Amino acid sequence: MNALLSSSLRSRAIRHAASRARCVPDRVRASPRVVAAQSRRSVVARASAIPDDGDEQAKKLNETAALDDVIDRLIAAKNEQELARVVAENIFSIDTNFWMRVAVRNDTASSEQERSKLADASNKVMVLVDAMVKTTVSQLEDSSQVLQNILTAAADDKGDWYLPLTEEQVSRVRTTMDVYSAQLDEALLSNAFAWIDKCQQDGFDSMVQLIQKV
């Protein structure tokens, strides 16, 4: 039974990573801010990549300790609200390494009671994470439609865009933005940055200027 549970947890780690990769749209993964941050981290990592087994071992121990702390907090959660809060606070830590650590802890658990608590917490965490991912994807899809409606308001009678916008076009854009004022959020900005990046790659400079203007 223990071996089956451990195997299930490892499979869950792989499925979880694949699921998150499929669910998060390309526009999020490839947004300019994300790409820039990843590039900076990559440069720093290469510049400081001096082989040192002691440092590497210490790093792994620290990462394991951090994962154990998150897992312990999840198990210790007294109710669903507290569990959801801990998941939200550590959402970026709940990745493949997290689930692999859960599997290791299942293998080394000192009692069936400990394994039961671990399995119960992991099942609830998986449900919460999947729900959060679906909510995020839904928000991004909604914001994409909002951005499209705003840009449509800036088009002329033939559906084309020319800068500078006429007073009538500016008025339509402002009216549309007022209609969707509650959705002018971070998700909309993420989509806008992604569209700008895509337009720059395709050579649509006028569209880039239009998105930046609105």
C-alpha positions in Angstrom: 0.0 0.0 0.0 2.8 2.4 0.9 4.6 1.7 -2.4 1.4 2.3 -4.3 0.8 5.6 -2.5 4.4 6.7 -3.1 4.1 5.8 -6.8 0.8 7.8 -7.0 2.4 10.8 -5.5 5.3 10.7 -7.9 2.9 10.4 -10.8 1.0 13.3 -9.4 4.1 15.4 -9.5 4.7 14.7 -13.2 1.0 15.2 -14.1 0.8 18.4 -12.0 3.8 20.0 -13.8 2.5 19.0 -17.2 -1.0 20.3 -16.3 0.3 23.7 -15.2 2.4 24.0 -18.4 -0.7 23.3 -20.5 -3.1 25.5 -18.5 -0.9 28.6 -18.4 -1.2 30.4 -21.8 1.8 31.2 -23.9 1.1 34.9 -23.4 1.7 34.5 -19.7 4.8 32.4 -19.9 6.3 34.6 -22.6 5.3 38.0 -21.2 8.1 40.6 -21.5 8.5 41.0 -17.7 8.7 37.2 -17.2 11.2 36.8 -20.0 13.3 39.6 -18.8 13.3 38.3 -15.3 14.2 34.8 -16.5 17.0 36.2 -18.6 18.5 38.2 -15.7 18.4 35.1 -13.5 20.0 33.1 -16.3 22.9 35.6 -16.7 23.5 35.8 -12.9 23.4 32.0 -12.7 25.9 31.5 -15.4 28.2 34.2 -14.1 28.2 32.7 -10.6 28.3 29.1 -11.7 31.5 28.1 -9.9 31.6 24.4 -9.0 31.4 23.9 -5.3 30.0 20.6 -4.0 29.7 22.1 -0.5 27.6 25.0 -1.6 25.5 22.8 -3.9 24.8 20.4 -1.0 23.9 23.3 1.3 21.5 24.7 -1.3 19.7 21.4 -1.7 19.4 21.1 2.1 17.9 24.6 2.3 15.5 23.9 -0.5 14.4 20.6 1.2 14.0 22.4 4.5 11.9 25.1 2.8 9.6 22.4 1.2 9.3 20.6 4.5 8.2 23.8 6.2 5.5 24.3 3.6 4.3 20.7 3.9 4.2 20.9 7.7 2.2 24.1 7.5 -0.3 22.4 5.1 -0.7 19.4 7.3 -1.1 21.6 10.4 -3.8 23.7 8.9 -6.8 23.7 11.2 -9.5 24.3 8.6 -10.1 24.7 4.9 -9.7 28.5 5.1 -6.2 28.3 6.7 -5.2 25.6 4.2 -6.3 27.7 1.3 -4.3 30.7 2.7 -1.1 28.6 3.0 -1.6 27.3 -0.5 -2.1 30.8 -1.9 1.0 32.1 0.0 3.2 29.3 -1.4 1.6 28.7 -4.8 4.9 29.0 -6.7 6.5 26.5 -4.4 4.0 23.8 -5.1 5.7 22.3 -8.2 7.2 19.0 -9.2 9.9 19.2 -6.5 7.2 19.8 -3.9 5.3 16.6 -4.9 8.4 14.6 -5.1 9.3 15.7 -1.5 5.8 14.7 -0.5 6.4 11.2 -2.0 9.8 11.0 -0.1 8.1 11.9 3.2 5.5 9.3 2.6 8.2 6.7 2.1 9.9 7.7 5.4 6.8 8.4 7.5 7.1 6.8 10.9 3.4 5.7 11.2 0.3 5.1 9.1 -1.3 8.1 10.8 1.4 10.4 9.5 1.0 8.9 6.0 -2.8 9.4 6.2 -2.4 13.1 7.2 0.1 13.6 4.4 -2.2 12.0 1.8 -5.2 14.0 3.0 -3.4 17.3 2.9 -1.9 16.5 -0.6 -5.3 15.7 -2.0 -6.8 18.9 -0.8 -3.8 20.9 -2.0 -4.1 19.4 -5.5 -7.8 20.5 -5.7 -7.0 24.0 -4.5 -4.1 24.5 -6.9 -6.1 23.2 -9.9 -8.9 25.6 -9.0 -6.5 28.5 -8.7 -4.9 27.7 -12.1 -8.3 27.5 -13.8 -9.4 30.8 -12.2 -6.2 32.5 -13.4 -6.6 31.1 -17.0 -10.3 32.3 -17.0 -9.3 35.8 -15.9 -6.6 36.0 -18.6 -9.1 34.9 -21.2 -11.6 37.4 -20.0 -9.0 40.2 -20.0 -8.0 39.3 -23.5 -11.5 39.9 -24.7 -11.6 43.2 -22.8 -8.4 44.3 -24.4 -9.8 43.4 -27.8 -13.0 45.4 -27.2 -10.9 48.4 -26.2 -8.8 48.2 -29.3 -11.9 47.7 -31.5 -13.3 51.0 -30.0 -10.1 52.7 -31.3 -10.6 51.5 -34.9 -12.1 53.5 -37.7 -15.2 52.7 -39.6 -13.3 50.1 -41.7 -11.8 48.4 -38.7 -8.4 49.8 -39.3 -6.1 51.7 -36.8 -4.3 54.9 -37.5 -2.4 57.2 -35.1 -3.1 59.8 -33.9 -6.6 58.7 -32.9 -9.4 61.1 -33.7 -11.3 62.8 -30.8 -14.2 60.5 -31.5 -12.0 57.4 -31.3 -10.5 58.6 -28.1 -14.0 59.1 -26.7 -15.0 55.6 -27.7 -11.9 54.1 -26.0 -12.6 56.0 -22.8 -16.2 54.9 -22.8 -15.2 51.3 -23.3 -12.6 51.5 -20.6 -15.2 52.9 -18.2 -17.5 50.0 -19.0 -14.7 47.5 -18.1 -13.2 49.6 -15.3 -13.5 46.7 -12.8 -11.4 44.5 -15.2 -8.5 46.9 -15.7 -6.2 44.8 -13.6 -2.9 42.9 -13.6 -4.3 40.3 -15.9 -5.2 42.9 -18.5 -1.6 44.4 -18.3 -0.1 40.9 -18.7 -2.1 40.5 -21.9 -1.2 43.9 -23.1 2.5 43.3 -22.6 2.2 39.9 -24.4 0.4 41.5 -27.3 3.0 44.2 -27.5 5.8 41.6 -27.6 4.0 39.6 -30.3 3.4 42.7 -32.4 7.0 43.8 -32.1 8.1 40.3 -33.3 5.7 40.5 -36.3 6.7 44.1 -37.2 3.4 45.7 -36.4 4.9 48.9 -34.9 1.7 50.9 -35.3 -0.2 48.3 -33.2 2.5 48.5 -30.5 2.0 52.2 -30.3 -1.7 51.9 -30.2 -1.7 49.4 -27.3 0.8 51.6 -25.4 -1.4 54.6 -25.9 -4.6 53.0 -24.7 
